[in-house]
């Protein structure tokens, strides 16, 4: 089946996800693992209303029954709060009952009161005397998770599950431990079992959703998180997690609504404010981000530093400097950025070098020194070079600044040679085809300063400042890299028309500039100029045999009914990526939709199936080929399975299955599939007219 050409393509999204983003050193993000492994303490417990029968048993001093209910509440809802509230009172009366001691120790450990939890478990030297309760092992597992780490905890929880295979909380804890070990498949399986055993727990549904989100199963993650919210609409962790899902879908308004719901709830989670600021900045809504940072200052470790960063993102270094005067934390690097942005890179470099001399050097500081040293014609310090050598992307970024320095000291040829090592300083950014004239122009002192600062702001995510500096550079010199990076900043800022103009100028001057041609293809595609996009991609792959661009040539050429071009590109893709199912399957589809060379198409689709067994699009291809060859007996089960695996959501599969069901005599089933096709297929779908004709024949 056809792979849809995305309107926001993967490469473009990877290169420029949003206009701006907070650096992790200023406002750390929130990962799925952080939300799964809730470390309560200052964040507050998941408070639940204690069951009415529990409070009744306490009132009647029926403590044995109360302990039984607390154990059930733990197993079915992970209710630590009731235990922490009631266990001290019950333990005063039930001094010999080990179950309340184990429950209390577990809840204390969950709440990060690990010393008290350990003391309680030491009181129970004979923790295994009953031999069948999972509670002592679960308490030990939670304590180990909080103190010694996930590996130490995993043995305890496995023993607990062996004692009580139907204990839902035990499976939930096993999932938490597995997630901390990085085994998200095991975590997901554990949470799924917890949900099966206790479907009324918001926490278990939430964790299943988080595990799916971490594993890129976004559709199901949204379903499970919504189930958690159906059980408790004000559950902030679920609201934050679902907001992240909506952000991944680019449904930013809905994501913001969820975060505001959390902040307006009876028990707001301050992390929602952090996420909201990041979301607003990503949408270039700087005024809204400033309002959130001010209104929720208590949620931020250093609100003044966050405000300063927003001003730097706005290209307002004067306001950033004013905010930094009130910052509590280490803000010297931001001050250096603000100084450089106001036109004093020498003072900024002195600030950075002073930081290096007085303490350890971090990645952001090392990158800043590399840029500012290139701007000032100074060598990069050894400590910063060592930090930037730690990973390939940082090495590539350093190589670009080194190329800039060499343009002055050794000439354009040496700079161009050094720039080869700067490939992939960001996804898709390469320097094949950049004219040597660029490096000659960049050897000029003022041009070099602007280029170094423009690149630093770009890499830092200060896109307004980056675009401004590169535009000023272009006003004085004809430099194609400046056009390209100005266009990239425009893309991040959502100005695709401006980016297209810049890129058209760059590729006119330098037709072999690979990255400019590739980005022009992305921008033209997103603007709907398909023929222009195809031409740009074809020129790009003439310079660099890149798999991603070749696939797009294949997709676009197929879409524009240029099968020979599509086939050539897809065969080149297969030669580059022989272990990727996509090339074989897409090439098969080029043949299938034109009903030509079906034997070869079947071989290609079966090769794809051997590489990715059970994939819905591959099963659809194979099934439809069998139908075209007149074998509906083979086609029908394959198409049914393809539809099942695609969740009854893929219009190509729905149409194919409707045709074969009708041919097999299943008219009712075929009509139901055509109804579903109408629900999910756009009006412009290639099979829309044929689907109407089929319905008319069946009715």
C-alpha positions, 0 to 999 in steps of 0.5 A: 500500500502507499505510504502517505507523504506527510505534510510535516515530513520526518526530516523537516520535523527532526531538523526543526521541531518547533521555533524554539525550545528550552535548553535542558540546562535551564528548564529540564523536561519531564520524561515518561520514566519520571512520571511512571516512577512517582517519587512522592514526597514534596510532589504529594501522594496520589490522594484517594478517598478512603473507602467508606467501609474502611472508615467504618471498620476503624470507627468500630475498632474492627482493625483486622478487617481494616487491615484487610481493606488496606491490603485490598486497596493497595493491591487494586489501587496502589493506595498509599495515602490511606495506609500512611494515614491509618497505619500508625493508629492501627499499629498501636493496637495490632502490635503483633500483626505483621501485615500492617507493619509491611503495608506501613513500611511499603507506603513509607518507602514509596513516600521516600521515608526510607529510613523509617521503612527500613526500621520497620522491616528490621522489626520484623526479622521473621518476615517470611513466617507466613510464607504466602504473603507478597507484602514483605517482599513488596515492601523490600522491593519498594525500599530497594527501588528507592535506595539501591536501584531497580536491579536490587528491587527486581528480585524481590518483586519477582518473588512477590509475584511468585507468591501472589500471581494475581496481585495487581499492585505487584505487577504494577511495581514490577512495571515501575522497576522494569521501566527504570531498567529501561526494559519498556516491553517488560514494563508494558506487559507488567502494567497490562497485567495490573490493568487486567487484574484491577481495571478500576485503578487510574494509576495502573491505566496511567502507567500502561499509557506512559509505557506505550508512549515511551515505546512510541505507541502513541494511539494506544497511549492516548486511549489508556491515559484517557481511561485513567482520566475517566476514573479521575478527571483531575489526575495531574500526572495523567493530564501531564502525560496526555498533554505530551501525547497531544504535543507529539500529535501537534495538537498544541491547544488541546495539550495546553488545555490539559495542563491548565486543567491540572494547574486549576485542580484541587491538587495541582502538580507544579510540573504542569507549569514547567511543561506549559512553559516549554509548550508555549515557547515551542509555539513562539508564544513568548508573552504567554510563557512569561505570564506562566513563568511569573504566575507559577514562579513557585514551580520553578527552581530559578524563575528569574533564570527562566524569564531570562531564557525566554527573553533570549529566545525573544531576541531581547538581551536587554530584558534578559540581563535585567532578569538575570540580576535577580536570578538565584542560580548559576546564570553566568552562561546566560549573561554571556549569551546576553552580552554577545547578543547585545554586541559584545562577544569579547566580554562574553568570551571573557565570561565563559573563559572565567567560568572554565577557569573556576570550575568544570566545563559543561557541554553548553559552556564548551559550545559557547566557547567554541563559537565565541573563540571563532568569532574573536579569532582565539583558540578554543580551550583544551577543556572545552575541546575535550567536552565537545569530543565526547559525542559525534554531534558535538564534534561536528559542531566544533568542526564547523567553528574550526572551519570558520577559524581556518578560513581566516588563518589558512584559506577557503580550501582548508576551511572547506576540507575541515567542514566535511567533519561538520556533517550532521551537526544537526539532522540533515545538515551537511556541507557537500556542494557549499562553494569555496567562495562562502569560506572566502567571504567568511574569512572577513573579520565582521562576517566571521563574527556574525557567522559564529554568533548566528550559528551559536544562536541557531544551535542554542535555539535562539531562532529570532536572534539567529535569523537576525544575525544571518540576515545582516550577514547576507545584507553585506555578503553573498554567502549561501550557508547564511541563506540556508541557516536563515531558511532553517530559522524561518522554518522553525519560526513557521515562515515557510514561504520566506524559507522557500525564497531563501533556499531558491536563491541558495540553490540557484547560486550553488546547485550542488548544495546538498542540504539546501536542495534537500531542505527546499524539497521539504519546504516545497512539499509542505507548501504543496509544490509537489513538482518543485519538491521532486525536482529538489530532492532529485538534485539532492540525491545526485550529490549525496545518495541519501536514503531518506531523500531517495524514499521521498523521490520514490513517494513523490514520483509515484504520487505524480505518476512518474513510475520510472523515476519512482522505481529507480529511486526505490531500487537505489533505496533498497541498495542502500538499505537492504534490511529495510522492509519499506523499500521493498513494500513501496516498490511493490506498491508502485507496480501493484497500483498499476497492475503490472509485473505482479510476480515481481511485486509479490516477490518484493512484498514477500521479502518485505514480509520476511523483514517485518512479519505481520505489518499491515501495509505489507499484508495488504500488498500481498493480499491485493496482489493475490486478488489481482491474480484472481486468487481471492481465497488467499487474498481474503485472510491476508486482507482481514488480518491487515485490517485488524492490525491497522485498527480498521483505520486504513482507507486503502485496506478497507477498500481492498477488503470491501472488494474481496468480501463482495467478491466472496459473497459477504455483501453485508461485511463489504457494505460495513467496510465501505461505511468505515471507508467513508468515515476515515478516507479523505474525499480526495482519496484515489479509491473514493470513486471506485468505493461509491461504484462498488456500493451502488452495485451492492445496494 
